[in-house]
Amino acid sequence: MHPSRDSVEEELSLAKEEEELSLDQFLEIFRSEAKSPWGYVENDEVFSFHKIALTPEENTPFCEEVLTITKEDCCVELKKYGVVMDLADLFRYAYKDGKFIRKESVVKTFLQHLFNWTTDKSHHSYYKQLLHCASDILQKVDTSEAFKHRTTLKFVLEQLKLMTGHRTYNPATLWLAMLVRFHSTTAYRVLRDTDFMILPSLSTLDAYIVPPRSHGLTESRKKELKQTASLVHPEKRQVALIFDEMACQVHVSFDSLGKVHGYALNDPNCLVESILSFMISGLGHHHHQLIAFYPVRNPDSKFLQQCFLDCVEGLEQAGFQVMLSVCDNYSAN
């Protein structure tokens, strides 16, 4: 665990009275504390203080931790398993204004904690840096068209970003999430709760969904019908209103703003499966015209009634007379 400021206040009480160490005095403390498994090497530019460990299976030595001190500016950097650690966050008491405090009691306390430090892998800073390291490595993989698992790799990279707190989902993930939710909201909740993958919440998905645009009897279509009615004899304005559903392919699309299109007008939680279409056919002349459509999924009688009445009202206002309606034997009709 990394030490907190509270746990070392008493140990560092003398630091206020101490003078800042010179570079050689600073490094000499590290040299004197270099006992197995810790050691050091240095040249004119850097001082490297490192811990040697053995691999679990082959017992091959490797550098588990490397503390590097740049002699020119006394900058201190720690790498653990090759990942750069945020020392200013892990050992806050040893830093002031972003610089390591070069005072004897601070350095000795820091070394004591460094020797006894067992990494808290749940600590956000360590966890986040490991994820960034993994992401950097994977991004070097060639994702050309010839690479068989390029789509999987892109998904893994996005999941790594999401694990660091990034909360922008790409279209492929949103598409997958919405298709799963379309089949079963319960299954989607279970999938999220298992933490198998990071998926957007139901409220986040709702924020992306855009209601179908230009559905029903639009204002522009009403103007067109009114113009058509004015060109025919009043006796020929009597029409039959025909409505039916036409099956369509289930599909989700994204616009330039990242919003999702493809959900049913009568049920915002479901994808469109059919188009409810309304058409007029003249009783005294050969006039046929599609006047309205509604993207739907299993519409009930109440929804059908509202759509039907809206079309009848719009036709009457335009100057037509609806004399009869035609539909199939669907129970809701």
C-alpha positions in Angstrom: 0.0 0.0 0.0 1.2 3.5 -0.7 1.6 5.7 2.5 -0.6 8.6 3.1 0.5 12.0 4.4 -1.2 11.3 7.8 0.8 8.1 8.4 4.2 9.9 8.1 3.5 13.3 9.7 5.3 12.4 12.9 8.3 10.9 11.1 8.7 14.0 9.0 8.3 16.6 11.8 12.1 17.2 11.7 12.2 17.9 8.0 11.1 21.5 8.5 14.3 22.2 10.4 16.6 20.5 8.0 18.5 22.1 5.2 18.2 20.8 1.6 20.7 18.2 0.6 23.2 18.6 -2.1 23.0 16.3 -5.1 25.9 14.2 -3.8 24.5 14.0 -0.2 21.1 13.1 -1.7 22.5 10.2 -3.8 24.8 9.1 -1.0 21.8 8.1 1.1 20.6 5.8 -1.8 24.1 4.3 -2.1 24.3 3.5 1.6 20.9 1.8 1.5 21.7 -0.4 -1.6 21.4 -3.8 0.0 20.1 -7.0 -1.7 17.7 -7.2 -3.5 18.4 -3.4 -4.1 21.4 -2.1 -5.9 22.5 0.9 -8.0 24.4 1.9 -11.1 25.3 5.4 -12.2 27.1 7.5 -14.8 27.6 11.2 -15.3 24.0 11.8 -16.3 21.7 9.4 -14.2 21.7 7.4 -11.0 19.7 4.2 -11.2 18.5 2.5 -8.0 16.9 -0.8 -8.7 15.3 -3.9 -7.2 16.2 -7.3 -8.7 13.6 -10.2 -8.5 13.3 -13.7 -9.9 10.6 -14.8 -12.3 8.3 -17.4 -10.7 8.9 -20.3 -13.0 12.4 -19.9 -14.7 14.0 -18.1 -11.7 15.4 -15.6 -14.2 16.5 -12.3 -12.6 14.8 -9.1 -13.8 14.4 -5.5 -12.6 11.1 -5.4 -10.8 11.5 -1.7 -9.8 13.8 1.0 -11.1 14.2 4.4 -9.5 16.0 6.8 -11.9 17.4 10.1 -10.7 18.5 12.6 -13.3 21.6 14.4 -12.0 21.1 17.6 -14.0 17.7 18.5 -12.5 17.4 15.9 -9.7 14.2 14.6 -11.4 13.0 11.3 -9.8 11.1 8.6 -11.8 10.0 5.2 -10.6 9.1 2.3 -12.9 7.4 -0.9 -11.6 7.2 -3.8 -14.0 8.1 -1.3 -16.8 5.2 1.0 -15.9 6.0 4.6 -14.9 4.4 5.3 -11.5 3.1 8.6 -10.4 5.3 9.2 -7.4 3.8 12.6 -6.5 0.5 10.7 -6.0 1.8 7.6 -4.4 4.2 9.3 -2.0 2.7 12.7 -1.6 4.6 13.7 1.5 7.9 13.5 -0.5 6.8 16.1 -3.0 6.2 19.9 -2.9 5.3 21.9 -6.0 5.9 18.9 -8.1 9.5 18.4 -7.0 11.1 15.8 -4.7 12.0 17.2 -1.3 15.7 16.7 -0.8 15.8 16.5 3.0 17.4 13.7 4.9 14.3 12.6 7.0 12.1 12.7 3.8 14.5 10.6 1.8 15.0 8.0 4.5 11.2 7.8 5.1 10.7 7.4 1.4 13.2 4.6 1.1 11.7 2.8 4.1 8.3 2.9 2.4 9.8 2.0 -1.0 11.5 -1.1 0.5 8.2 -2.2 2.3 5.9 -1.2 -0.5 3.5 -3.8 -1.8 1.6 -2.5 -4.8 -2.0 -1.8 -4.2 -3.3 -2.9 -7.6 -6.7 -1.4 -6.8 -5.1 2.1 -6.4 -6.4 4.2 -9.2 -3.1 5.7 -10.3 -1.3 2.3 -10.6 -4.3 0.7 -12.2 -4.7 3.5 -14.7 -1.1 3.5 -15.7 -1.0 -0.2 -16.3 -4.1 0.1 -18.6 -2.4 2.9 -20.5 0.7 0.8 -20.9 -1.4 -2.2 -22.2 -3.2 0.2 -24.6 0.1 1.6 -25.9 1.4 -1.9 -26.6 -1.7 -3.0 -28.4 -1.8 0.1 -30.6 1.5 -1.0 -32.1 -0.1 -4.1 -33.6 -0.7 -3.9 -37.3 -4.4 -3.6 -37.9 -4.3 -3.8 -41.7 -7.0 -5.5 -43.7 -5.0 -8.7 -43.7 -5.1 -8.9 -39.9 -7.7 -11.4 -38.9 -8.7 -10.1 -35.5 -8.5 -6.3 -36.2 -12.2 -5.8 -35.1 -11.6 -7.7 -31.9 -8.5 -5.7 -31.2 -10.3 -2.4 -31.7 -13.0 -3.5 -29.2 -10.3 -4.5 -26.7 -8.6 -1.1 -27.1 -11.9 0.7 -26.5 -12.6 -1.4 -23.4 -9.2 -0.4 -22.0 -10.0 3.2 -22.5 -13.4 2.8 -20.8 -11.6 1.1 -17.8 -9.6 4.3 -17.3 -12.7 6.3 -16.9 -13.1 7.3 -20.6 -16.9 7.3 -21.3 -17.2 7.9 -25.1 -18.6 4.8 -26.9 -17.8 4.1 -30.5 -20.7 3.3 -32.9 -19.8 -0.4 -33.0 -20.3 -0.8 -29.2 -23.5 1.3 -29.3 -24.8 -0.8 -32.1 -24.0 -4.0 -30.2 -25.6 -2.7 -27.0 -28.8 -1.6 -28.7 -29.2 -4.9 -30.6 -28.8 -6.9 -27.3 -31.3 -4.6 -25.6 -33.7 -4.8 -28.5 -33.9 -8.6 -28.0 -34.0 -8.5 -24.2 -33.7 -5.6 -21.7 -33.2 -8.2 -18.9 -30.4 -9.9 -20.8 -28.7 -6.6 -21.3 -28.9 -5.8 -17.6 -27.4 -9.2 -16.8 -24.6 -8.7 -19.3 -23.7 -5.3 -17.7 -23.9 -6.7 -14.2 -21.5 -9.5 -14.9 -18.7 -6.9 -15.7 -17.7 -9.1 -18.6 -17.5 -5.9 -20.7 -18.2 -2.2 -20.2 -21.4 -1.2 -21.8 -23.4 2.0 -21.6 -26.3 2.2 -19.1 -29.9 2.1 -20.3 -30.2 5.8 -19.7 -27.1 6.5 -21.8 -28.6 4.4 -24.6 -31.8 6.4 -24.4 -29.9 9.7 -24.7 -28.5 8.5 -28.1 -31.9 7.4 -29.5 -33.6 9.9 -31.8 -37.3 9.6 -32.4 -38.2 8.9 -36.1 -38.4 12.1 -38.1 -40.9 13.2 -40.7 -43.4 10.5 -39.7 -47.2 10.7 -40.0 -49.1 13.2 -42.0 -46.5 16.1 -42.1 -47.3 19.8 -42.7 -45.6 19.7 -46.1 -47.8 16.7 -47.1 -50.9 18.5 -45.8 -50.1 21.5 -48.1 -49.6 19.1 -51.0 -53.0 17.4 -50.3 -54.7 20.7 -50.1 -53.3 21.8 -53.4 -54.4 18.4 -55.0 -57.9 18.7 -53.6 -58.3 22.3 -55.0 -57.6 21.0 -58.6 -60.4 18.3 -58.6 -64.1 18.6 -58.7 -65.7 18.4 -55.2 -67.5 15.2 -56.1 -64.1 13.6 -56.8 -62.7 14.4 -53.5 -64.2 11.3 -51.9 -61.5 8.8 -51.1 -60.9 5.5 -49.4 -58.2 5.4 -46.7 -56.1 2.3 -47.0 -53.5 1.3 -44.3 -51.2 -1.7 -43.9 -47.9 -2.7 -42.4 -44.9 -3.5 -44.6 -42.0 -5.5 -43.0 -38.6 -3.9 -43.1 -35.1 -5.0 -42.2 -34.0 -4.3 -38.6 -31.3 -1.7 -38.8 -29.5 0.9 -36.6 -27.8 3.9 -38.2 -25.8 6.8 -36.8 -26.0 10.4 -38.0 -23.2 13.0 -38.0 -23.9 14.0 -34.4 -23.5 10.4 -33.1 -27.2 9.9 -32.6 -28.9 6.6 -33.3 -31.8 6.1 -35.7 -33.8 2.9 -36.1 -36.1 2.7 -33.1 -39.9 2.3 -33.2 -42.2 5.3 -32.8 -44.7 3.3 -30.7 -42.0 1.7 -28.5 -38.7 3.7 -28.1 -37.1 0.5 -26.5 -37.5 -1.6 -29.7 -36.1 -1.4 -33.1 -38.4 -0.8 -36.1 -39.7 -4.0 -37.7 -42.3 -2.6 -40.0 -43.6 0.6 -41.6 -47.3 1.4 -41.0 -48.4 3.2 -44.2 -51.5 5.2 -45.1 -52.6 5.7 -48.6 -55.7 7.3 -50.3 -57.5 6.0 -53.3 -60.1 8.1 -55.1 -63.6 6.7 -55.4 -64.6 8.7 -58.4 -61.2 8.9 -60.2 -57.9 7.1 -60.4 -55.9 9.0 -57.8 -53.6 7.1 -55.5 -51.3 8.8 -53.1 -49.2 7.7 -50.1 -49.9 10.3 -47.4 -48.2 9.0 -44.2 -46.0 6.4 -42.7 -45.0 5.4 -39.2 -41.9 3.3 -38.2 -43.4 0.7 -35.7 -43.0 -2.6 -34.0 -46.2 -4.6 -33.2 -48.5 -1.5 -32.9 -51.6 -2.0 -30.7 -55.2 -0.9 -31.5 -54.8 2.4 -29.5 -51.8 3.5 -31.5 -53.4 2.5 -34.8 -56.6 4.4 -33.8 -54.6 7.6 -33.1 -52.7 7.3 -36.4 -55.9 6.7 -38.3 -57.7 9.6 -36.7 -54.8 12.0 -37.4 -54.8 11.0 -41.1 -58.6 11.4 -41.4 -58.4 14.8 -39.7 -55.6 15.9 -42.0 -57.5 14.8 -45.1 -60.7 16.5 -44.0 -58.8 19.8 -43.4 -57.2 19.5 -46.9 -60.7 19.2 -48.5 -61.0 15.4 -49.0 -63.8 13.3 -47.6 -62.9 9.9 -46.2 -65.9 7.6 -47.1 -64.4 4.2 -46.1 -61.3 2.5 -44.8 -59.5 -0.6 -46.1 -57.2 -2.9 -44.0 -56.4 -6.6 -43.5 -57.7 -8.9 -40.7 -54.9 -8.1 -38.2 -56.6 -8.2 -34.8 -55.5 -4.7 -33.8 -57.2 -3.3 -36.9 
